[in-house]
Every structure is written in C-alpha cells, then in structure tokens.
Amino acid sequence: MHQVAIGIDLGGTQVRAALVDERGNIVARMEEQTEAHVGPEGVLSQISGLVDSLLATSKLSLVVGIGVSTPGPIDTVSGVARDIPTLSGFADFPLKAELQRQFAFPVCLENDGIAAAIGEWQFGAGRGLANLVYVTVSTGIGGGVIADGRVLRGRKGMAAHVGHMSVMPNGEICPCGNKGCFEAYGSGTAFTKRARARAADSHETRLGKDGTALHSRDVFAAGRGGDFLANLLIDEEAEILGRGFVSLIHIFSPDVVIMGGGLSHEFDRLRPGIQEYVARWAMPAFKDVSVVRAALGQNSGLVGAAALAFLADRPSKETLALVAHR
C-alpha cells in the first residue's frame, strides 16, 4: 500500500479535498460549494462526505492523516477558530477537536495562507529555498512566511496576516475594520471595486458599458484589447502590489516572493509593474528579490495541508526543512 494524506481547503465559497502522495502529487480531488451559512455542523458534514468519497477512490492507500487549511484568524495552538468572517457560527469554535471526533486518523489544522506557503515551499515555486514569502491575492490578501528553513507561525499560530499591514494612513475601510490595509487596496475585491467606480465616471472606455457587472477578468480582457482605462487600472494594481511586496521584502528578506490567488492568473501582465516597483523602491541590497507566480496554482493550500499530515506521521525530530530539501 502506498501512503497518502488528505488535504482539505475550507473556504467561504468552496470546500475542496484531495488525496496527496508524498511527492505532492494529487491522486484524487473533489470540491463543492461551501454551505457557509448553515453553521459548523453542516460544514463539518460536507468535509466528512468529501473525505468518504475520496477514500472510496483509493482503497489500497494508507492514509497517514488529514490536514485542514482554513481562513483565519484561527488559533492553531488550541485548534480554535477565533473568527472566520466568511463562515457563519465559527467564532470561538473548537474546529480541530470537532474534526478529530469525525476521523480515525490524526488531524492537523493550519491557516490557509501558511498552508499555501508550505505547499509552495515543499513542492512548488519555493522548493529548496530557506526563505520565502507567499502572498495570496484574491477576494482578500493573506500569506505565509518561511524563515531560515522554518515555518513562521508566531503567537497562537496566527503570523503572516500580511493583508492587514497599513499601506495608506487613514485610507479605505478594510473588511477587518481598520483603515488603509494592503487588502483594502490590493485585493481582487478592491481592484474590481476601483474598476467599477472609475468606469462609471469615464466615457472613454468599454468597461462596464454592456450592462453586466464588471469583474477583474473583464478589466484584463479589455486591457489586452488596448482599452486605456483598463491598462491604467492594471498598472495601478501592479504598483499597489509592488508597494506591499517591497515592505514584506524589507521585513523578511526572502529569497523570493510567491504570488498566488485569483489575480495570479494574470501574473504575466502584472509582473513587469510589480518588479519595476521593487527595482525602484527596494533598498539596494534587496532589489534582486524576484516575484514569481505560485507553481501549484489553486492547489497550494491543498497540497500544503496534506504535507502537514505527512510531517505529523514522522518522528518528532524531523522538521519541515528536511522534508522540503529531500
């Protein structure tokens, strides 16, 4: 029998599950829309159902454990979800204990940004590196940090909420309640909001003129077609991301910054502007840090969550650094 781990990526929109082997290959994968408003019991039932379906596809496999990637803030030391804004009823909910009750194999719990960073570190764009920053740019902005060959978890396992550093004093209101956060300016949601407002005030663009709701993919499509406002908005987004990434580069001194999330699908268009900002504004010793796209795409968190289960199954003296460099 070959060993596999189960990775679960619990999000406000989708809950995804996969069987992952020791090399980071996805053996089987399933997903469904998250029943985000039914409360913990319904969501846990979804996870259990997906796991049962996965196990039925690989009866000859030995499951070493299950790793769960979830939005935060989540106290991974106690296993308690302090507050998951996208999931109803998860404030101060003992998520790890409730999951462990459902499964016969060990359960590991991780913040989604950190899980994705682990996935990219072990099996993706950061493989073999001792220092990296992973940033997911999607509905919000989250992240994870590998520093000196170790996962940076911080107090209660809640480190690297990189979307909530301030980039604009007294700026836009962020979903967290603060003003001027990186997420409030650089996320896919913020980009779309900005595009809709600017398009509504402009008569010299095709954006938003067909009567349908404008989305980020429409802006990039219009940009490829030569729309001036679309390309201006994209260049502004690249600068905002560059500004945030430069701060992270100065703080953590990574070998690389890895960008994942929905907007990373348009990384080729955003990269020149991001890298130009880094080259211009990073201190001289940091200008050579590259920004790259996540190699695992939308599976970074799934694979990273499964990797936690493999680690838990190994002797305690073995560290993630050894796994990453094997």
MIMAR-255961 format. One record per residue (C-alpha): residue in three letters; x, y, z. Coordinates in nm, 3 decimals, decimal comma, always signed. Example, Ala and Ser with C-alpha at 12.3 -4.5 7.8 and 13.67 -1.06 7.14 Angstrom:
% residues 2
TIMAR residuo      px      py      pz
TIMAR     ALA  +1,230  -0,450  +0,780
TIMAR     SER  +1,367  -0,106  +0,714
END
This chain:
% residues 326
TIMAR residuo      px      py      pz
TIMAR     MET  +0,000  +0,000  +0,000
TIMAR     HIS  +0,126  +0,350  -0,079
TIMAR     GLN  +0,092  +0,634  +0,168
TIMAR     VAL  -0,131  +0,934  +0,104
TIMAR     ALA  -0,255  +1,225  +0,312
TIMAR     ILE  -0,584  +1,408  +0,284
TIMAR     GLY  -0,572  +1,782  +0,230
TIMAR     ILE  -0,880  +1,994  +0,294
TIMAR     ASP  -0,902  +2,357  +0,181
TIMAR     LEU  -1,200  +2,513  +0,357
TIMAR     GLY  -1,308  +2,843  +0,207
TIMAR     GLY  -1,611  +3,065  +0,220
TIMAR     THR  -1,700  +2,979  -0,140
TIMAR     GLN  -1,572  +2,626  -0,187
TIMAR     VAL  -1,457  +2,336  +0,025
TIMAR     ARG  -1,202  +2,125  -0,160
TIMAR     ALA  -1,049  +1,791  -0,070
TIMAR     ALA  -0,767  +1,588  -0,221
TIMAR     LEU  -0,562  +1,274  -0,172
TIMAR     VAL  -0,195  +1,374  -0,198
TIMAR     ASP  +0,105  +1,145  -0,215
TIMAR     GLU  +0,446  +1,205  -0,054
TIMAR     ARG  +0,577  +1,383  -0,362
TIMAR     GLY  +0,298  +1,637  -0,360
TIMAR     ASN  +0,104  +1,476  -0,645
TIMAR     ILE  -0,274  +1,499  -0,625
TIMAR     VAL  -0,410  +1,145  -0,662
TIMAR     ALA  -0,778  +1,240  -0,643
TIMAR     ARG  -0,959  +1,571  -0,594
TIMAR     MET  -1,315  +1,679  -0,520
TIMAR     GLU  -1,489  +2,004  -0,438
TIMAR     GLU  -1,832  +2,154  -0,375
TIMAR     GLN  -1,984  +2,485  -0,283
TIMAR     THR  -1,942  +2,563  +0,084
TIMAR     GLU  -2,263  +2,577  +0,283
TIMAR     ALA  -2,123  +2,885  +0,450
TIMAR     HIS  -2,441  +2,999  +0,625
TIMAR     VAL  -2,561  +2,671  +0,779
TIMAR     GLY  -2,315  +2,670  +1,067
TIMAR     PRO  -2,030  +2,440  +1,171
TIMAR     GLU  -2,234  +2,120  +1,179
TIMAR     GLY  -2,326  +2,150  +0,812
TIMAR     VAL  -1,974  +2,240  +0,702
TIMAR     LEU  -1,821  +1,953  +0,900
TIMAR     SER  -2,073  +1,721  +0,738
TIMAR     GLN  -1,956  +1,843  +0,397
TIMAR     ILE  -1,594  +1,772  +0,486
TIMAR     SER  -1,682  +1,424  +0,612
TIMAR     GLY  -1,873  +1,348  +0,294
TIMAR     LEU  -1,586  +1,460  +0,071
TIMAR     VAL  -1,338  +1,253  +0,270
TIMAR     ASP  -1,559  +0,943  +0,240
TIMAR     SER  -1,584  +0,995  -0,135
TIMAR     LEU  -1,207  +1,035  -0,168
TIMAR     LEU  -1,133  +0,722  +0,031
TIMAR     ALA  -1,366  +0,525  -0,191
TIMAR     THR  -1,145  +0,616  -0,489
TIMAR     SER  -0,822  +0,484  -0,334
TIMAR     LYS  -0,897  +0,180  -0,121
TIMAR     LEU  -0,541  +0,048  -0,144
TIMAR     SER  -0,389  +0,361  +0,004
TIMAR     LEU  -0,274  +0,408  +0,360
TIMAR     VAL  -0,395  +0,741  +0,493
TIMAR     VAL  -0,144  +0,887  +0,738
TIMAR     GLY  -0,362  +1,181  +0,839
TIMAR     ILE  -0,568  +1,480  +0,737
TIMAR     GLY  -0,455  +1,841  +0,711
TIMAR     VAL  -0,709  +2,122  +0,704
TIMAR     SER  -0,640  +2,467  +0,558
TIMAR     THR  -0,886  +2,727  +0,681
TIMAR     PRO  -0,929  +3,106  +0,675
TIMAR     GLY  -0,833  +3,292  +0,988
TIMAR     PRO  -0,787  +3,425  +1,236
TIMAR     ILE  -0,751  +3,075  +1,378
TIMAR     ASP  -0,560  +2,971  +1,690
TIMAR     THR  -0,379  +2,663  +1,562
TIMAR     VAL  -0,217  +2,602  +1,901
TIMAR     SER  -0,552  +2,537  +2,069
TIMAR     GLY  -0,728  +2,437  +1,748
TIMAR     VAL  -0,997  +2,701  +1,798
TIMAR     ALA  -1,136  +2,916  +1,518
TIMAR     ARG  -1,145  +3,263  +1,673
TIMAR     ASP  -1,347  +3,419  +1,395
TIMAR     ILE  -1,393  +3,318  +1,032
TIMAR     PRO  -1,589  +3,606  +0,874
TIMAR     THR  -1,685  +3,403  +0,565
TIMAR     LEU  -1,832  +3,113  +0,766
TIMAR     SER  -2,129  +3,159  +0,999
TIMAR     GLY  -2,104  +3,027  +1,354
TIMAR     PHE  -1,729  +2,969  +1,362
TIMAR     ALA  -1,642  +3,229  +1,627
TIMAR     ASP  -1,457  +3,054  +1,914
TIMAR     PHE  -1,544  +2,717  +1,763
TIMAR     PRO  -1,324  +2,414  +1,860
TIMAR     LEU  -1,263  +2,317  +1,499
TIMAR     LYS  -0,975  +2,074  +1,545
TIMAR     ALA  -1,145  +1,881  +1,826
TIMAR     GLU  -1,468  +1,851  +1,628
TIMAR     LEU  -1,282  +1,734  +1,319
TIMAR     GLN  -1,083  +1,481  +1,521
TIMAR     ARG  -1,409  +1,333  +1,650
TIMAR     GLN  -1,507  +1,250  +1,293
TIMAR     PHE  -1,188  +1,081  +1,177
TIMAR     ALA  -0,983  +0,786  +1,297
TIMAR     PHE  -0,654  +0,934  +1,173
TIMAR     PRO  -0,470  +1,241  +1,308
TIMAR     VAL  -0,595  +1,590  +1,218
TIMAR     CYS  -0,369  +1,893  +1,162
TIMAR     LEU  -0,503  +2,247  +1,134
TIMAR     GLU  -0,340  +2,543  +0,960
TIMAR     ASN  -0,420  +2,895  +0,845
TIMAR     ASP  -0,481  +2,892  +0,471
TIMAR     GLY  -0,201  +3,137  +0,387
TIMAR     ILE  +0,056  +2,942  +0,587
TIMAR     ALA  -0,066  +2,613  +0,438
TIMAR     ALA  -0,021  +2,752  +0,087
TIMAR     ALA  +0,327  +2,877  +0,176
TIMAR     ILE  +0,417  +2,526  +0,296
TIMAR     GLY  +0,282  +2,374  -0,024
TIMAR     GLU  +0,489  +2,605  -0,243
TIMAR     TRP  +0,794  +2,559  -0,020
TIMAR     GLN  +0,793  +2,183  -0,035
TIMAR     PHE  +0,660  +2,114  -0,381
TIMAR     GLY  +0,627  +2,439  -0,577
TIMAR     ALA  +0,800  +2,765  -0,662
TIMAR     GLY  +0,989  +2,779  -0,333
TIMAR     ARG  +1,124  +2,426  -0,326
TIMAR     GLY  +1,477  +2,413  -0,188
TIMAR     LEU  +1,470  +2,770  -0,054
TIMAR     ALA  +1,521  +2,861  +0,312
TIMAR     ASN  +1,337  +3,195  +0,298
TIMAR     LEU  +1,021  +3,290  +0,113
TIMAR     VAL  +0,707  +3,497  +0,145
TIMAR     TYR  +0,386  +3,364  -0,008
TIMAR     VAL  +0,106  +3,613  -0,077
TIMAR     THR  -0,238  +3,514  -0,199
TIMAR     VAL  -0,418  +3,794  -0,384
TIMAR     SER  -0,782  +3,705  -0,427
TIMAR     THR  -1,103  +3,811  -0,251
TIMAR     GLY  -0,870  +3,926  +0,025
TIMAR     ILE  -0,495  +3,917  +0,079
TIMAR     GLY  -0,331  +3,658  +0,302
TIMAR     GLY  +0,006  +3,496  +0,328
TIMAR     GLY  +0,264  +3,277  +0,489
TIMAR     VAL  +0,636  +3,304  +0,560
TIMAR     ILE  +0,920  +3,052  +0,563
TIMAR     ALA  +1,216  +3,199  +0,751
TIMAR     ASP  +1,555  +3,030  +0,800
TIMAR     GLY  +1,412  +2,699  +0,680
TIMAR     ARG  +1,121  +2,700  +0,926
TIMAR     VAL  +0,754  +2,789  +0,911
TIMAR     LEU  +0,691  +3,121  +1,082
TIMAR     ARG  +0,379  +3,075  +1,294
TIMAR     GLY  +0,409  +3,330  +1,573
TIMAR     ARG  +0,178  +3,370  +1,870
TIMAR     LYS  -0,109  +3,119  +1,858
TIMAR     GLY  -0,003  +3,022  +1,507
TIMAR     MET  -0,150  +3,341  +1,366
TIMAR     ALA  +0,151  +3,502  +1,198
TIMAR     ALA  +0,162  +3,648  +0,846
TIMAR     HIS  -0,175  +3,819  +0,812
TIMAR     VAL  +0,007  +4,029  +0,555
TIMAR     GLY  -0,309  +4,178  +0,410
TIMAR     HIS  -0,361  +4,381  +0,724
TIMAR     MET  -0,046  +4,589  +0,730
TIMAR     SER  -0,122  +4,954  +0,663
TIMAR     VAL  -0,020  +5,092  +0,323
TIMAR     MET  -0,230  +5,411  +0,331
TIMAR     PRO  -0,278  +5,614  +0,651
TIMAR     ASN  -0,647  +5,689  +0,710
TIMAR     GLY  -0,728  +5,515  +0,384
TIMAR     GLU  -1,013  +5,292  +0,268
TIMAR     ILE  -1,200  +5,083  +0,522
TIMAR     CYS  -1,080  +4,721  +0,520
TIMAR     PRO  -1,314  +4,426  +0,592
TIMAR     CYS  -1,116  +4,383  +0,916
TIMAR     GLY  -1,244  +4,724  +1,031
TIMAR     ASN  -0,912  +4,906  +1,007
TIMAR     LYS  -0,829  +5,177  +0,755
TIMAR     GLY  -0,570  +5,165  +0,479
TIMAR     CYS  -0,483  +4,795  +0,487
TIMAR     PHE  -0,297  +4,630  +0,199
TIMAR     GLU  -0,608  +4,415  +0,145
TIMAR     ALA  -0,829  +4,723  +0,116
TIMAR     TYR  -0,622  +4,839  -0,184
TIMAR     GLY  -0,454  +4,539  -0,343
TIMAR     SER  -0,705  +4,253  -0,324
TIMAR     GLY  -0,907  +4,134  -0,619
TIMAR     THR  -1,216  +4,273  -0,448
TIMAR     ALA  -1,057  +4,617  -0,413
TIMAR     PHE  -0,935  +4,608  -0,773
TIMAR     THR  -1,285  +4,528  -0,901
TIMAR     LYS  -1,442  +4,798  -0,683
TIMAR     ARG  -1,195  +5,054  -0,813
TIMAR     ALA  -1,255  +4,949  -1,174
TIMAR     ARG  -1,633  +4,978  -1,141
TIMAR     ALA  -1,611  +5,327  -0,991
TIMAR     ARG  -1,364  +5,457  -1,249
TIMAR     ALA  -1,551  +5,301  -1,542
TIMAR     ALA  -1,878  +5,460  -1,429
TIMAR     ASP  -1,712  +5,804  -1,441
TIMAR     SER  -1,546  +5,755  -1,778
TIMAR     HIS  -1,695  +5,787  -2,126
TIMAR     GLU  -1,371  +5,681  -2,295
TIMAR     THR  -1,370  +5,312  -2,203
TIMAR     ARG  -1,561  +4,999  -2,293
TIMAR     LEU  -1,550  +4,878  -1,934
TIMAR     GLY  -1,891  +4,829  -1,777
TIMAR     LYS  -2,080  +4,958  -2,079
TIMAR     ASP  -2,254  +4,633  -2,174
TIMAR     GLY  -2,495  +4,638  -1,880
TIMAR     THR  -2,339  +4,344  -1,695
TIMAR     ALA  -2,144  +4,351  -1,370
TIMAR     LEU  -1,777  +4,429  -1,420
TIMAR     HIS  -1,525  +4,176  -1,285
TIMAR     SER  -1,147  +4,172  -1,270
TIMAR     ARG  -1,123  +3,928  -1,562
TIMAR     ASP  -1,313  +4,181  -1,777
TIMAR     VAL  -1,057  +4,450  -1,699
TIMAR     PHE  -0,768  +4,230  -1,807
TIMAR     ALA  -0,953  +4,124  -2,121
TIMAR     ALA  -1,018  +4,489  -2,210
TIMAR     GLY  -0,655  +4,570  -2,139
TIMAR     ARG  -0,542  +4,309  -2,387
TIMAR     GLY  -0,773  +4,476  -2,637
TIMAR     GLY  -0,599  +4,809  -2,585
TIMAR     ASP  -0,851  +4,982  -2,356
TIMAR     PHE  -0,667  +5,277  -2,200
TIMAR     LEU  -0,853  +5,283  -1,866
TIMAR     ALA  -0,823  +4,907  -1,825
TIMAR     ASN  -0,447  +4,920  -1,871
TIMAR     LEU  -0,420  +5,218  -1,638
TIMAR     LEU  -0,610  +5,025  -1,369
TIMAR     ILE  -0,389  +4,719  -1,418
TIMAR     ASP  -0,072  +4,927  -1,391
TIMAR     GLU  -0,205  +5,085  -1,072
TIMAR     GLU  -0,281  +4,741  -0,929
TIMAR     ALA  +0,074  +4,626  -1,008
TIMAR     GLU  +0,212  +4,932  -0,828
TIMAR     ILE  -0,005  +4,868  -0,522
TIMAR     LEU  +0,107  +4,506  -0,509
TIMAR     GLY  +0,467  +4,614  -0,558
TIMAR     ARG  +0,436  +4,856  -0,266
TIMAR     GLY  +0,312  +4,583  -0,036
TIMAR     PHE  +0,568  +4,331  -0,158
TIMAR     VAL  +0,856  +4,575  -0,102
TIMAR     SER  +0,752  +4,614  +0,262
TIMAR     LEU  +0,744  +4,236  +0,301
TIMAR     ILE  +1,082  +4,204  +0,132
TIMAR     HIS  +1,235  +4,456  +0,372
TIMAR     ILE  +1,082  +4,285  +0,676
TIMAR     PHE  +1,152  +3,919  +0,597
TIMAR     SER  +1,442  +3,929  +0,347
TIMAR     PRO  +1,311  +3,635  +0,141
TIMAR     ASP  +1,482  +3,461  -0,147
TIMAR     VAL  +1,159  +3,508  -0,341
TIMAR     VAL  +0,806  +3,641  -0,311
TIMAR     ILE  +0,547  +3,395  -0,443
TIMAR     MET  +0,212  +3,531  -0,559
TIMAR     GLY  -0,093  +3,306  -0,561
TIMAR     GLY  -0,469  +3,355  -0,558
TIMAR     GLY  -0,716  +3,457  -0,825
TIMAR     LEU  -0,523  +3,757  -0,957
TIMAR     SER  -0,215  +3,541  -1,009
TIMAR     HIS  -0,389  +3,407  -1,322
TIMAR     GLU  -0,294  +3,744  -1,473
TIMAR     PHE  +0,057  +3,740  -1,328
TIMAR     ASP  +0,226  +3,779  -1,667
TIMAR     ARG  +0,053  +4,113  -1,713
TIMAR     LEU  +0,112  +4,230  -1,355
TIMAR     ARG  +0,470  +4,111  -1,312
TIMAR     PRO  +0,653  +4,386  -1,506
TIMAR     GLY  +0,489  +4,660  -1,299
TIMAR     ILE  +0,547  +4,475  -0,973
TIMAR     GLN  +0,911  +4,406  -1,050
TIMAR     GLU  +0,964  +4,765  -1,168
TIMAR     TYR  +0,836  +4,893  -0,833
TIMAR     VAL  +1,069  +4,655  -0,647
TIMAR     ALA  +1,365  +4,766  -0,859
TIMAR     ARG  +1,287  +5,131  -0,795
TIMAR     TRP  +1,191  +5,139  -0,429
TIMAR     ALA  +1,352  +4,843  -0,256
TIMAR     MET  +1,675  +4,925  -0,077
TIMAR     PRO  +1,981  +4,835  -0,289
TIMAR     ALA  +2,053  +4,512  -0,103
TIMAR     PHE  +1,700  +4,388  -0,172
TIMAR     LYS  +1,648  +4,486  -0,536
TIMAR     ASP  +1,740  +4,142  -0,668
TIMAR     VAL  +1,448  +3,966  -0,496
TIMAR     SER  +1,217  +3,821  -0,761
TIMAR     VAL  +0,839  +3,797  -0,752
TIMAR     VAL  +0,710  +3,475  -0,910
TIMAR     ARG  +0,379  +3,301  -0,967
TIMAR     ALA  +0,272  +3,013  -0,742
TIMAR     ALA  +0,366  +2,690  -0,920
TIMAR     LEU  +0,083  +2,488  -0,764
TIMAR     GLY  -0,183  +2,740  -0,862
TIMAR     GLN  -0,507  +2,699  -0,670
TIMAR     ASN  -0,379  +2,376  -0,514
TIMAR     SER  -0,108  +2,536  -0,296
TIMAR     GLY  -0,322  +2,519  +0,018
TIMAR     LEU  -0,450  +2,168  -0,051
TIMAR     VAL  -0,101  +2,028  -0,101
TIMAR     GLY  +0,038  +2,224  +0,194
TIMAR     ALA  -0,236  +2,098  +0,424
TIMAR     ALA  -0,166  +1,739  +0,321
TIMAR     ALA  +0,208  +1,795  +0,380
TIMAR     LEU  +0,130  +1,875  +0,745
TIMAR     ALA  -0,023  +1,530  +0,784
TIMAR     PHE  +0,289  +1,364  +0,644
TIMAR     LEU  +0,503  +1,561  +0,888
TIMAR     ALA  +0,288  +1,461  +1,184
TIMAR     ASP  +0,332  +1,096  +1,088
TIMAR     ARG  +0,712  +1,122  +1,103
TIMAR     PRO  +0,941  +1,120  +1,408
TIMAR     SER  +0,924  +1,444  +1,603
TIMAR     LYS  +1,294  +1,519  +1,544
TIMAR     GLU  +1,229  +1,554  +1,172
TIMAR     THR  +1,147  +1,907  +1,063
TIMAR     LEU  +0,971  +2,060  +0,765
TIMAR     ALA  +1,312  +2,175  +0,643
TIMAR     LEU  +1,420  +1,816  +0,598
TIMAR     VAL  +1,102  +1,734  +0,411
TIMAR     ALA  +1,145  +2,041  +0,191
TIMAR     HIS  +1,500  +1,952  +0,092
TIMAR     ARG  +1,469  +1,576  +0,049
END
